Amino acid sequence: MTQSISVVDYAQDEPTLYTFGGAEPVTMLRPGQVLRTVAEDCFSGAVLTVDDLPSKVCELFNPVVGPFYVQGAEPGDTLAVHLLSLDPARDWGMSATFPHFGALTATHTTAMLHLPLEERVWQYDIDRHAGVVRYHARRSEYTVELPLDPMLGTVGVAPAGGEVRYSIVPDAHGGNLDVPELRAGTTLYLGVNVPGALLAFGDGHARQGQGEVCGVGVECAMRVTLAVDVIKGVATPWPRIETDHQLMSIGAARPLEDAYRISQRDLVDWVVELTGLDVLDAYQLVSQAGRAAPGNVCDPNYTMHAAIDTAVLRGATGYGGVHRRLRALAGAVW
């Protein structure tokens, strides 16, 4: 990683990218460089009031910023993306239910006889000073404050083999992971499939519950500051997250149990790599010390993550301490 710190400010005029792969890079980033930009919400900013039904005002969903070409990234490497800061760009966020989307409704793959859900929109107040998101019921005066917990729902790189994937689809390349742990202070590791990796991201959430059960978080445009690095000659088969105290592996598939299995298997492999434990010894340790949670159970693929505290691994860190090095940039940037 380069020693000097430079910052790239990128402004995207229109949120026109809705895929991973199939697009030319908008600019180049160097390893160790910091990027500052604004990512639009999943509605492309078109849902402004509770009367703006997404089906009427949105042509597509889930725009991403980019893609960004990362210098030196080649297939077989790993791209490290550290989220330095996530700050809602508006003082409100929107959520919704859809007739054929979400975990508790009929979908095109889950045939039911009941009537489709109503399409309904909720507006949340975002109070950055108080650190809260205010929920307002639509059919009563009920209101409650929830903790503000900004995250990015969608981060990924171009898939392998020249494939182009809609941004709403999570898979091994990343994509719409919808894991709340993708908040400031975390590092996401993604396997590189094409020269330059072609990083893209978006889908800001002021907060989101585990599983994103209705299919929509508190969607809001997000000011994003992140740093990138390239880990040469080290492949990463599935998206991984490192925080100051945890390691996480993310699996994406249908049915949900296969996403669960992928995440658990990858975490076991990572523990073996970091500790030198026998596979079954690592399996036993993850079984007793690990945690699991869904990211989303609504998209074309579902996501699950498997997590373990690094204290259980005697303080082991991933990828030679990349997370710590990128984390240290926070004090140097501001």
C-alpha positions as CSV (number, residue, x, y, z in Angstrom):
1,M,0.0,0.0,0.0
2,T,1.3,3.5,-0.8
3,Q,2.5,5.6,2.1
4,S,1.2,8.9,1.0
5,I,-2.6,9.5,1.2
6,S,-4.4,11.0,-1.6
7,V,-8.2,11.6,-1.9
8,V,-10.3,11.3,-5.0
9,D,-13.5,13.2,-5.1
10,Y,-15.9,11.7,-7.6
11,A,-19.3,13.2,-8.6
12,Q,-21.6,11.1,-10.7
13,D,-24.1,13.2,-12.6
14,E,-26.8,10.6,-13.0
15,P,-27.2,7.2,-11.3
16,T,-27.1,5.3,-14.7
17,L,-25.3,2.1,-13.7
18,Y,-27.4,-0.9,-12.5
19,T,-25.1,-3.8,-13.2
20,F,-21.8,-5.3,-12.1
21,G,-19.8,-6.0,-15.2
22,G,-20.5,-4.7,-18.7
23,A,-19.5,-1.1,-18.1
24,E,-16.4,1.0,-18.7
25,P,-14.6,2.4,-15.6
26,V,-15.4,6.0,-14.6
27,T,-12.0,6.6,-13.1
28,M,-8.9,4.8,-11.7
29,L,-8.0,4.4,-8.0
30,R,-4.6,3.4,-6.7
31,P,-4.1,1.0,-3.8
32,G,-4.2,3.0,-0.6
33,Q,-6.1,5.8,-2.1
34,V,-9.3,7.3,-0.5
35,L,-12.5,7.9,-2.6
36,R,-15.2,10.3,-1.6
37,T,-18.5,10.3,-3.4
38,V,-22.3,10.2,-3.0
39,A,-24.4,7.1,-3.8
40,E,-28.1,7.5,-4.6
41,D,-30.7,5.4,-2.8
42,C,-32.3,2.3,-4.3
43,F,-35.1,4.4,-5.8
44,S,-32.6,6.7,-7.6
45,G,-34.0,9.5,-5.6
46,A,-37.4,9.3,-7.3
47,V,-39.5,8.4,-4.2
48,L,-39.9,11.8,-2.4
49,T,-43.2,11.3,-0.5
50,V,-45.4,8.5,0.7
51,D,-47.6,9.1,-2.4
52,D,-44.7,8.3,-4.8
53,L,-45.3,4.6,-5.5
54,P,-42.0,3.1,-6.7
55,S,-43.8,1.1,-9.4
56,K,-45.0,4.4,-10.9
57,V,-41.9,6.6,-10.5
58,C,-38.9,4.2,-10.8
59,E,-37.8,2.6,-14.0
60,L,-35.1,0.4,-12.4
61,F,-33.9,-0.2,-8.8
62,N,-30.6,-0.2,-7.0
63,P,-28.2,2.1,-8.9
64,V,-24.5,1.9,-8.1
65,V,-21.6,4.4,-8.4
66,G,-18.8,3.3,-10.6
67,P,-17.2,1.1,-11.7
68,F,-13.8,2.1,-10.4
69,Y,-10.7,0.6,-11.9
70,V,-8.3,-0.3,-9.1
71,Q,-4.7,-0.1,-10.4
72,G,-2.8,-3.4,-10.1
73,A,-5.8,-5.6,-9.3
74,E,-5.8,-8.8,-11.4
75,P,-7.8,-12.0,-11.4
76,G,-6.7,-14.2,-8.5
77,D,-6.1,-11.1,-6.3
78,T,-8.3,-9.8,-3.5
79,L,-9.7,-6.3,-3.3
80,A,-10.0,-4.8,0.2
81,V,-12.6,-2.1,0.5
82,H,-12.6,-0.2,3.8
83,L,-15.6,1.9,4.7
84,L,-14.1,5.0,6.4
85,S,-17.3,7.0,6.7
86,L,-21.0,6.7,5.8
87,D,-23.2,9.7,6.3
88,P,-26.8,10.1,5.1
89,A,-27.0,12.8,2.4
90,R,-30.6,13.7,3.3
91,D,-32.6,14.1,6.5
92,W,-35.2,11.6,5.4
93,G,-35.3,8.0,4.1
94,M,-37.9,5.9,2.4
95,S,-39.1,2.3,2.7
96,A,-41.9,0.3,1.0
97,T,-43.8,-2.9,0.6
98,F,-44.4,-4.4,-2.8
99,P,-47.1,-6.7,-4.2
100,H,-44.7,-9.5,-5.2
101,F,-41.5,-8.8,-3.3
102,G,-40.5,-9.5,0.3
103,A,-40.2,-12.5,2.6
104,L,-43.9,-12.6,3.7
105,T,-45.7,-12.4,0.3
106,A,-46.2,-14.4,-2.8
107,T,-43.4,-13.9,-5.4
108,H,-42.8,-15.2,-8.9
109,T,-41.1,-18.2,-7.5
110,T,-43.5,-18.7,-4.5
111,A,-47.0,-19.2,-5.9
112,M,-49.8,-18.5,-3.4
113,L,-53.6,-18.0,-3.7
114,H,-53.8,-15.0,-1.4
115,L,-54.0,-11.4,-2.8
116,P,-50.8,-9.5,-3.4
117,L,-49.6,-7.2,-0.6
118,E,-50.4,-3.5,-1.0
119,E,-47.7,-1.3,-2.4
120,R,-47.2,1.2,0.4
121,V,-44.4,3.8,1.2
122,W,-43.1,4.9,4.6
123,Q,-41.1,8.1,5.2
124,Y,-38.5,8.1,8.1
125,D,-37.0,11.2,9.6
126,I,-33.2,11.0,9.9
127,D,-31.8,13.0,12.8
128,R,-28.0,12.8,12.5
129,H,-27.5,15.0,15.6
130,A,-29.6,12.8,17.8
131,G,-28.4,9.6,16.0
132,V,-31.9,8.3,15.4
133,V,-34.2,7.3,12.6
134,R,-37.9,8.0,13.4
135,Y,-40.5,5.5,12.3
136,H,-44.1,6.7,11.6
137,A,-46.9,4.2,11.1
138,R,-49.1,4.9,8.1
139,R,-52.4,3.8,9.6
140,S,-52.1,5.2,13.1
141,E,-50.2,7.8,15.2
142,Y,-47.7,5.3,16.4
143,T,-44.1,6.5,16.2
144,V,-40.8,5.3,17.6
145,E,-37.1,6.2,17.4
146,L,-34.6,3.6,16.1
147,P,-30.8,4.0,16.2
148,L,-29.2,5.5,13.1
149,D,-26.9,2.8,11.7
150,P,-25.8,3.8,8.2
151,M,-24.7,1.0,5.9
152,L,-24.2,0.1,2.2
153,G,-26.5,-2.6,1.0
154,T,-24.6,-3.2,-2.3
155,V,-20.9,-3.4,-2.9
156,G,-19.2,-5.6,-5.5
157,V,-16.9,-6.1,-8.4
158,A,-17.3,-7.4,-12.0
159,P,-18.1,-11.1,-12.1
160,A,-15.9,-13.6,-13.8
161,G,-16.2,-14.8,-17.4
162,G,-17.5,-11.5,-18.8
163,E,-20.8,-12.0,-17.0
164,V,-23.1,-9.0,-16.4
165,R,-25.3,-9.2,-13.3
166,Y,-28.1,-6.9,-12.3
167,S,-27.1,-4.9,-9.2
168,I,-29.9,-6.4,-7.1
169,V,-28.4,-9.9,-7.3
170,P,-25.9,-11.0,-4.7
171,D,-23.3,-13.7,-5.4
172,A,-19.6,-14.5,-5.1
173,H,-18.7,-11.1,-6.7
174,G,-20.6,-9.2,-4.0
175,G,-23.6,-7.2,-5.2
176,N,-26.7,-6.7,-3.1
177,L,-25.5,-8.3,0.1
178,D,-27.7,-6.3,2.5
179,V,-25.6,-7.2,5.5
180,P,-25.9,-4.5,8.2
181,E,-22.3,-5.1,9.2
182,L,-21.3,-3.1,6.0
183,R,-21.0,0.0,8.1
184,A,-18.2,2.5,8.7
185,G,-15.1,0.9,10.2
186,T,-15.4,-2.4,8.4
187,T,-13.3,-3.9,5.6
188,L,-14.9,-5.9,2.8
189,Y,-12.8,-8.4,0.9
190,L,-13.8,-9.4,-2.6
191,G,-12.2,-11.8,-5.1
192,V,-10.9,-10.0,-8.2
193,N,-12.3,-11.5,-11.5
194,V,-11.2,-9.0,-14.1
195,P,-8.3,-6.5,-14.5
196,G,-8.9,-3.5,-12.3
197,A,-11.7,-5.4,-10.3
198,L,-14.3,-2.7,-11.4
199,L,-15.6,-1.8,-8.0
200,A,-19.1,-0.4,-7.7
201,F,-21.4,0.3,-4.8
202,G,-24.6,2.0,-3.6
203,D,-27.9,1.2,-1.9
204,G,-27.4,3.3,1.2
205,H,-29.6,2.4,4.2
206,A,-30.0,4.6,7.3
207,R,-30.6,1.3,9.0
208,Q,-31.9,-2.2,8.2
209,G,-33.0,-5.1,10.3
210,Q,-31.3,-8.5,9.9
211,G,-32.9,-10.3,7.0
212,E,-34.5,-7.1,5.5
213,V,-37.7,-9.0,5.8
214,C,-39.9,-6.7,3.7
215,G,-37.2,-6.4,1.1
216,V,-36.5,-2.7,1.7
217,G,-34.4,-0.9,4.3
218,V,-34.6,2.7,5.3
219,E,-33.3,3.8,1.9
220,C,-31.3,7.0,1.7
221,A,-28.6,8.6,-0.4
222,M,-25.3,8.2,1.3
223,R,-22.0,10.2,1.4
224,V,-19.4,7.5,1.1
225,T,-15.7,7.7,2.0
226,L,-13.7,4.5,1.5
227,A,-10.2,3.3,0.9
228,V,-9.0,0.4,-1.3
229,D,-6.1,-1.9,-1.3
230,V,-5.0,-4.9,-3.4
231,I,-3.8,-8.2,-1.8
232,K,-1.7,-9.8,-4.5
233,G,-1.8,-13.5,-5.3
234,V,-4.5,-14.3,-2.7
235,A,-7.9,-15.4,-3.9
236,T,-11.1,-14.9,-1.9
237,P,-13.9,-17.2,-3.0
238,W,-16.8,-15.4,-1.3
239,P,-17.2,-12.0,0.2
240,R,-15.6,-11.6,3.6
241,I,-15.8,-8.8,6.2
242,E,-13.4,-7.9,8.9
243,T,-14.2,-5.6,11.8
244,D,-12.0,-4.6,14.8
245,H,-13.3,-7.7,16.7
246,Q,-14.9,-10.1,14.2
247,L,-14.4,-12.0,11.0
248,M,-17.4,-12.8,8.8
249,S,-18.0,-14.8,5.6
250,I,-21.0,-14.2,3.4
251,G,-22.8,-16.8,1.3
252,A,-25.3,-16.1,-1.4
253,A,-27.7,-18.7,-2.9
254,R,-31.1,-20.2,-3.0
255,P,-32.4,-22.0,-1.0
256,L,-31.4,-20.1,2.2
257,E,-29.8,-23.2,3.8
258,D,-27.3,-23.3,0.9
259,A,-26.4,-19.6,1.6
260,Y,-25.9,-20.7,5.2
261,R,-23.7,-23.6,4.3
262,I,-21.6,-21.5,2.0
263,S,-21.0,-18.9,4.7
264,Q,-20.2,-21.5,7.3
265,R,-17.9,-23.5,5.1
266,D,-16.0,-20.4,4.0
267,L,-15.6,-19.3,7.7
268,V,-14.3,-22.7,8.6
269,D,-11.7,-22.5,5.8
270,W,-10.7,-19.0,6.9
271,V,-10.2,-20.2,10.5
272,V,-8.1,-23.1,9.3
273,E,-5.9,-20.6,7.3
274,L,-5.5,-18.2,10.1
275,T,-4.9,-20.7,13.0
276,G,-3.4,-23.8,11.4
277,L,-6.2,-25.9,13.0
278,D,-7.3,-29.2,11.5
279,V,-10.5,-28.8,9.4
280,L,-12.7,-30.7,11.9
281,D,-11.1,-28.8,14.8
282,A,-12.0,-25.5,13.1
283,Y,-15.5,-26.8,12.3
284,Q,-16.0,-27.6,16.0
285,L,-14.7,-24.2,17.1
286,V,-17.0,-22.3,14.6
287,S,-19.9,-24.5,15.7
288,Q,-19.6,-23.5,19.3
289,A,-18.3,-19.9,19.0
290,G,-19.8,-18.7,15.8
291,R,-22.9,-16.7,15.0
292,A,-25.1,-16.6,11.9
293,A,-27.6,-14.1,10.5
294,P,-29.4,-13.5,7.3
295,G,-28.6,-10.5,5.1
296,N,-31.7,-10.6,2.9
297,V,-34.3,-13.3,2.1
298,C,-35.9,-11.4,-0.8
299,D,-33.6,-11.1,-3.7
300,P,-32.9,-13.5,-6.6
301,N,-30.3,-15.0,-4.2
302,Y,-30.5,-14.9,-0.5
303,T,-27.5,-14.0,1.8
304,M,-26.3,-15.4,5.1
305,H,-23.2,-14.5,7.1
306,A,-21.2,-16.5,9.5
307,A,-19.2,-14.6,12.1
308,I,-16.6,-15.4,14.8
309,D,-14.9,-13.1,17.3
310,T,-11.1,-12.7,16.7
311,A,-10.5,-13.1,20.4
312,V,-11.4,-16.8,20.0
313,L,-8.7,-17.0,17.3
314,R,-6.1,-15.5,19.7
315,G,-6.4,-12.2,17.9
316,A,-5.8,-13.4,14.4
317,T,-6.3,-10.9,11.7
318,G,-7.1,-11.4,8.0
319,Y,-4.9,-10.8,5.0
320,G,-1.8,-9.8,7.0
321,G,-3.4,-6.8,8.8
322,V,-4.9,-5.0,5.9
323,H,-7.9,-4.0,8.0
324,R,-5.8,-2.3,10.6
325,R,-3.7,-0.4,8.0
326,L,-6.8,0.9,6.2
327,R,-8.5,1.6,9.5
328,A,-5.6,3.9,10.4
329,L,-6.4,6.1,7.4
330,A,-9.4,7.5,9.2
331,G,-7.4,9.8,11.4
332,A,-5.2,10.9,8.5
333,V,-8.1,11.8,6.1
334,W,-9.9,14.2,8.6
